[in-house]
Amino acid sequence: MAASKNSLRTFILTRLLLAPLQLWVVVTLLFALLRIVPGDPIVVILGPRATPDVIEQMRRDLGMDGSLLRQYGRYLFDLLHLDLGTSISTTGKSVWDIIHTFFPSTVELAIAGLGIALAIGFPLGILAATQPQTSLDRATRTFSILTYALPMFWLGMMLQLVFSVQLGWFPVGSRLPVGVAPPKFFTGLYSLDALLSGNWGILGASLHHLALPAFTLGLVMSGVFARMIRVNLREVLDATYITAARSRGFGEWRIILIHALRNALVPILTVIGLALASLLGGALLTEVTFSWPGLASRLVQAISQRDYPVVQGLVVFFAAIVVVVSLGLDILNAYIDPRIRY
């Protein structure tokens, strides 16, 4: 028991030390790549007619003067003090203000998409695992391959064309109808805020606008979950202790749901957690396709405007989410499965 606790403690300490290193690598690569790209963001903001004195003054104000090494040191210093910078294109607005404004809509979309992916992928994966080499199993594997291969932007446009343009069942984009004020702010998630404030009209409208982009995200991810569940559950169902449980007369579904599925969840939990992190940071194409006012859409705008502080700040914010989620999942998996610690 003591050896097991020591190994878990060592594993957690190692992961805690590696997490800042991972984030530092991302920060350094991002800083270098943004400055390799040709073009001067100061000139883009001020225009070609700006005088050299005005350009130089703005460069000093934004901390973009001096050598790259000096800029890099200043940037790391600011990050250590949780200062993600101030937007060039939106005067006086910090990156944290932008995150506060746009991140809740991305969270709402990501959670809804993950819920749809699990609702589709889990049952399909379980059914395929319990009926190997049947037509259902082959259909599930085909579904997994096709949905994973679908370009998300193409799927979103096709769903818009069918369900929004031709059938008129869902709106094309945005979070609420034009002219409708958002609910009272609690979390920034319109559906949850409307539920908390008891505003059923806005709740219905927000869910109506959320349905199509969330289904686009969820459908693409559902194939990954179905495949992972099928493979891991099939491996567990072939284990000797499952055969022993069957010999004792336990019901098949009790064996699957209580014994087998629990032991197959370790790699699946990792995929779910990383999928949520990637959805938070990678809902870019869906947000752009559906004009969803999330943080990924704001990142695209910042890239087009060459707004270095916003691009750097948002990418570092997304990278921090992935690193933290990955760290939490590794610790959780090590706690569940002692084999991971060694």
N, C-alpha and C positions, 0 to 999 in steps of 0.2 A: 504493500500500500504506500509506504514512504517513497519507494523508488518511483512509483507511478506519479505521485504528487510532485516529486522533484523533476521528472521528465516533463510534466505539464508546465511547471513553472519555468523551466529552461526554454521550452518551446515558445511560450508566451513572451518571455523576455527577448528572445531572438527576433520574433516577428515585430515586436514594438521597436526594436532598434533598426530593423530593415525598412519599416514604413516611411520614416522621414527621408531615408536614402532614395527610395523609389520616387517620392515626391520631388526631391531635389533634382533628380535626373530629368524628370518631365519639365520642371521649371527652367533648367539650363538649356535643354533642347529647344524649348519654345522661345526663349529669349534670343537664341542664336538664329533660329529659322526666321523669326520676324524681321531681323535686321539684315538677313541675307537677301530677302525679297527686294527687288529694285523699287525705287520710288521713295519720296520723302513725305511722310504723313503731314508734316507742318505745312508744306507747300500745297498739299491737297486741301487742307482746312482753310488756309488763308487765301489760296488762289494764286495764279501765276503773276499777278500784278503787285503782290506784296513786296515791300522793300526789304533789303537784306537786314536792316536794323530791326524791323518788326519780326522777321523770321527768327533772328537770333534771340530776341527777347522772349518770344514764345517758347523757343527751345530751352532756354534757361528756366522759365517758369514751370515747364513740364518735366524738368530733370533729364532732358535728352541731350544736354551739352556734355562736352568732355569726351574722353576715350570710352570705348566699349567696356573696358574693364571697370572704369569708374561707374558707368551706368549700371553694370551688372552688380557691383557691390552695393550701390544705392538701392537697387531693386530687391536684392536679398534682404537688406536691412528693413525695408518697408514691409516685406512679406513676414518677417519674423515678428513685426509689430502689428500683423493682421491688417495692414494697409494695402488694399488691392489697387489703389490709384484712383484717379479722377478722369472722367471721359473728356476726350479732346473735342468731339463733335457736339456734345451736350454740355455746355459750359456750367461748371460748378456742381455737376451731378457725379457723385462717387459711384464706384462699381458696386459697393454694398447697397446703395440706393436702387440701382438697376436690378440687382439680385432680389431685393425685397419686393420690387414691383412685379417682376416677370417670373420668378421661380415658382410661386404657388401654382400657376397655371400649368407649368411643366410637370410638377409633382402630381397634380390631379390627372393629367393625361397619362402619365407613366403608371400610376397605381391602377387606373381603370384598364389600361392596356394589359398590365400584368394579370389582373383579375380575369379578364376574358381569356388570356392565354392559358391560365391554369384551369379555367372552367372547360376549355376545349381539350387541352393536352392531357390532363390527368385521366379523365375517363377513357380516352382513346388508348393511352399507354397501358393502363391496367387491363382493358379488354384484350388488347393485342398480346400482352404478356401471358394472359391466361388461356389464350387460344392460338398457340404458335402454329405457323405454317398453314393457317386457314386463309380463306378469302378476306376475312376481316383484318388479319395480321398484315397481309400483303397490301390491302387498301390503306391501312394506317401508315405503313412504311412509305408508300407512294405519296400519301398526303404530306408526310413529314418532309420529304425531299422537295416536293413542289412548293410548299409554303415557304421553306427556307430559301429557295432559289428565287422567289418572286421579288423583283425590285419594289421596295416599299413605296417609292413615289409613283410608280406605274400602277400599283394596286390601289393606292389612294385616288388617283385620277379616274381609274375605271369605276370605283365605287361611287365617286362623285357623279360621274357621267350617268350611271344607271339609277342610283337611288336619290340623287339630288336634282339632276337636270331632267331626266326622262320621267321618273316616277314622282318626283317632288316630295318624297317622304321625309328627307332630312335636309337641313340647311347646308350650304356649300362650305361655310367656314365661320370663324369667330366663336366667342364663348357664349354670347347672349344676342338676342335680336337687336337690331338697330333701335336706339332710343330707350332701351330698357336699362335702368340703373342697376348696378350690381347689388347683391344683398349686403347687409351690415357686415363689416369686416371682423372676422374672428381668426380664421386661418388663411384666408386668401383663396381657398378652394370653394368655388361658387356653390357647388352642389352641397357640400358640407355646411357652409355658412348659411345657405338657404334653409337647410334642415334644422340647424340650431336656432335660427330666428323664426322658424315656423312659416316661412314664406313659400307656400307650396307652388304658387305660380312660377316663381323664379326657379324653384327646384326642378320642375318639369321642363322648363325652357333650357336650363343648363345641361340637364341630362340628355335632352334632345340634340343639343349642339355637340355634346361630348361623344355621343354614340358612334358616329362614323369614324372619326380619327382614332378613337380608342379601339374600335374593331379592327382597323387597319393594322395598328401596332400588335394587337393581341393575336390576330390570325397568323402573322408572320412568325411570332415567337411560339405559338402553340405547337408547331411542328417540332421544334427543338425539344420542348418538354415531353411531347408524346414519345419521341425517339429515346430520350434519356430514361424515362420511366420504363418503357418497354424493355430496354437492354438491361438495366440494373435489376428490375424486378424479375426478369426471366432468369438472370444469374442466381438470384437468391432462391427462387422457387426450385432450382435444381440442387440446392444444398441438402446435406444429409439430415440436418435438424428439421427441415420441412417434411422430409419423408417420414421422420420419426413422429412428427405431429400428426401426420395423416394416419399413421398406423395406430395412434391412440384414439382415433375416431373423431377428431376435431372436424368441424365443418369447413368446407373449402374456402368460403368467403371470410370466415374467422381467421383462418391461416393466412390468407392474403392480406387482409386489412390490419390485423393486429401483429402478426409475427413477421411476415415477409416485407410488407411495405415499410415498416419502421426501420428495418435494417437496410433497405434500399435507398433511404432518404438522404444519407450523408452526401453522396455526390450530387443528388438532385437539389438539396438545399444550397449547395455551392452555385449551381447553375441559376437557381431562382434569385439568389442574392445578387450575383453578378449581372443577371438579366435586368433586374430593377435598376442597378447602378448604370448600366449601359442605356437603359430606356430614359433615365434622367438626363444623361449626357448625349444620347444619340437619337433622340426623337426629332432630330433636325429636319429630315426630309418630310416627315409627317406634319410638323408644324408649318413648314413653308407651303406644303401642298394645300393644307386646310386653312391657311391664314390664321393659325392658332397663335395668339400673342404670348408665347412662352420665351424662356431664356435662350433656347436654341435659335429662334427667329431673330432675337436681339443680337446674338453672336454673328449671324450672317450679315446683319446690317452693319455691325462694327467692322467686320472684315472688308466690306465694300467701301467703307469710309476710311479705311486704314487707321482706325482708332486703336492704337497700340495698347493703351492701358486697359480698355474694356476687353479686347481680345485676350490679352495676357491674364487679366483677372478672372474672366469667365472660364477659360480653359483650366487654369489652376484650381478654380472652385470645383469644376467637374472632376478633375484628376484627384482632388482630395476626397471627394465622395467615393470614387472607385477604390482608392487606397484604404479608406476607413472601412468600407463594406467588406473588402477582401480580408482585411485584418480581423474583423469581427467574425466572419465566416470561418476563417482558419482556426480561430480560438474555439468557436462553437464545435467545429468538426473534431478538433483534437480532444475536446471534453467528451463528445459522444463516442468517438472511436479511438481508443488508446493506441492503435497501430500507427496513427498519423504522427504521434509525438516522437517516434524513434527514427 
